[in-house]
Amino acid sequence: MKITMTVNGVQHTDDVEPRTLLAFHLRDTLGLTGTNIGCDTSSCGACTIHVDGESVKSCTMLAVQADGCTVTTIEGLADGDTLHPMQRCFQQNHGLQCGYCTPGMVMAAVSLLEENPDPTEREVRLGLEGNLCRCTGYHNIVASVLACAAERDGASA
């Protein structure tokens, strides 16, 4: 099937097998390897991206379902060499260790703050519960999200 989608601001038209998962299309066809595949069961969240502004686990969506959609991956968050505020907060607050879950965690966190710009620690933990990290114990991930929320709140004040 021929599909067209805008990924990180660039329109792509490709022929795909109808059974191709969006995660594999992004990685294998478009070369966007920041979208990680950690479990193939939608349990870990390493493949989290945004489709039309909504946080989606790309291993649960077929590429053909994204036809006509706007997709943002971790590669599309930064503005050139300038990191997205969430990426910067993860870096500054040591919100990563091995880094495998980080792209999906960052994408989920960005979506969380769009829905709830001033979350409590508990709300951050609940908001990220679909994303697993096998290294950090989550403390610095939560601190990173809260720091980004505080930074945004300070900017709007």
N, C-alpha and C positions, 0 to 999 in steps of 0.2 A: 504494500500500500504506500502511496505517496502521502507524506505528511509535511506540514509547514508549522514551525514554531519559532518564536523569538526567544533566544537563549542569551542572557546577559547582554541584551540590547542588540544582538545580531540575529537577523532572520536566517533560518536554515530550512531548506526543503530537501528531504531525503526519502528514499525508498526503504521501508522497513518491513520485516516480517510481522504480521499481526500479533504474534505472541511475544515480541521483544519487550522486555521490561524497560521502563524509562531509565532506570539506573544504568542499564547496560548500553542503552542508546547514547546517553550522555558520555559515558566512559569510553566505549569502544568506537562509536561512530564520530562523535564530536571531540574526543580527546580530552574531556574535562574530568580528569582523574581525582579531583578533590572530593567528588561524591563517592564516598567509600561504601563498600558492600561488606557488612560484617556478619550477617546471619542468614540471609535469604528467607527470613520468616517474618519480617517486620518487627522483630522484638528489640533490636538494638538502637535504631535511629541513626546509625552512621550515614545513611543515605538521604537524610532529610534535606529537602530543597524547598523552594517556594514556587508554586504554580498559581498564576494569577493572584499573587499576594498571599496565598494560603500555605501554611506549612504542611508538607506532604512527604511521606516516606516513599521515595521513588522506586523502591523494590516492590511496592504494592500497586503500582500504576503501570499500565501498558503505555508504550510510546505513542500508539495511535490515539489514546485518550487525551494526550497533550496537543493533538492537532489543533492549531489555531490559538494556542495558549501562549502566555508569556511566562518563561521559566527563569528563575534566578538560582544560580548555584553559588557555592562559596567563592568561586573565582570572580563572580560578578558583584560581590559586596564592596570590595576595595575600589577606590577611585584612582586608578593608576598606581602610584607608589604610596598613596595615602590610605591607610587602613580604615575600614569601617570602625566606628566607635566601639562596637562589640568586640571586634577582632583585637583592637588596641587594649581594651580592658582585660580580655583573656590573657594577652601577653603581659601586661603590667601586674596582674594579680595571680600569675602562675596557674591559670585555669586549665592547664593541660600537662600531660606527662608524656606518654608515648605519642599522642597526637592523633591516633586513629579515629577516635570518636569526635574530635574537635570540630571538623567541618559541620557535621550534623548537629552537634550541640550548639554551635554558634548560630546556625540557621534557625534552630528551634527557639533559641534565646531572643533573637531579633524579632521573631514572630510573637513571642510572649510579651515583649515590651510594647509592641504595636497594639496588642489587645489590652494590656494592663501596664501602663507606663510607670506606675509606682507600686510594684509588688512588695509584699512582705517576704521574709526568708521562706516561710512556709509555702507561700504562693509560687515562689520560684521553684522550690523543690517539687511541688505538685505539677507545675507547668512543664518541667523537664523530665517527668517520670517515664516518659516513653523513649528516653535516650539513655543508654547504658554506658558507663565508663568502668572499665575493669582495673583502672590504675589509681585514681586519685582520691576516692572516698567522697567526692563531690564538694567538699568544703570550699576549695578555691574556685570551682566552677560557679557555685552559688555566689561567692564573694565577687566574682567577675561580673555577673549579671546585675547584682545590686549596685556595684560601682558604676556600671554603665547607666543604670536607671537614675542614680544620684547625679551623675554628670549631665544627663539630659534634663533632669529636673532643674538643676542649677542654671542651665542654658536658657530655659524658658522662664525663669524667675526674673 
